[in-house]
Amino acid sequence: MITIETGDPRHPQATALLQQSHALMQSLFPADSNHYLSIADLCVPSISFFVAKKVDTIIGTGALANKGDYGEIKSMFVADTARGTGIASRLLQHIEQVACDQSLTSLRLETGHALHAAHLLYKRHGFVPRGPFGTYPDDPLSLFMEKPLT
């Protein structure tokens, strides 16, 4: 049974997944094009952090940064052994519900241009391309997307 619940990025299993994600981003993109949050940055009050668990094992992570009028999706990552099982979709749906509960008007995200599976996931969930937002630079290695919430 898979559950999606509020988690702590400092939990050893969550930290291990986040470190795998960071290592992947570092292998694919130069430092200036990596916009992931550190473990400490995921522990601030404006961030809601979630884990996908199979029994007692964390197999996925995702976070919602409340930016006031919109939410930003951060730290979406699923363990290699759980990819293709719908975990990322379930995490994304949970984050969207929490964003609606927080009365946010839209969800936005930045992802790397080479992460094609992520692009497909977000498109399937109604995200469309948009330009840079917040403090992100206009980086050709980044893809920015948005989804209005009702």
Secondary structure, 3 states (H helix, E strand, C coil): CEEEEECCCCCHHHHHHHHHHHHHHHHHCCHHHCCCCCCHHHHCCCEEEEEEEECCEEEEEEEEEECCCCEEEEEEEECHHHCCCCHHHHHHHHHHHHHHHCCCCEEEEEEECCCHHHHHHHHHCCCEEECCCCCCCCCCCEEEEEEECC
